[in-house]
Amino acid sequence: RSNSIQHSPNGMTDTSSRESITAEDAALLSSTKTDKKTKLTWFVVVLSCVAAIGGFLFGYDTGVVSGALIKLKADFHLSDSDQEWIVGIAVAAAALGAMLG
């Protein structure tokens, strides 16, 4: 293939082929299914939204637990290890509750 480089008036460079599309290229282009691509795109959008909501809820849960720990630590004189256990159990219980619905 011979390529030519053309400069447009605005200074941008355009590389284009002098040959037309071959039969093989045309067959590849015509065999592309847009329905599959659209379904995949919607799947990715929905999956991204669910992941974003999950991340927001996890962050919210972390903030609630940390706020509760301030009172728990003062009232029950908890050590760092005790606080870690409480946070771990709270997160595990939240995950279990989410799975059981």
GIBELZI-V334228 format. One line per field, one symbol per residue. ss: DSSP state (H for helix, E for strand, C for the rest). A space follows every 10 residues. Layout:
ss->???
//
This chain:
ss->CCEEEEECCC CCEEEEECCC CCHHHHHHHH CCCHHHHHHH HHHHHHHHHH HHHHHHHHHH HHHHHHHHHH HHHHHHCCCH HHHHHHHHHH HHHHHHHHHH C
//
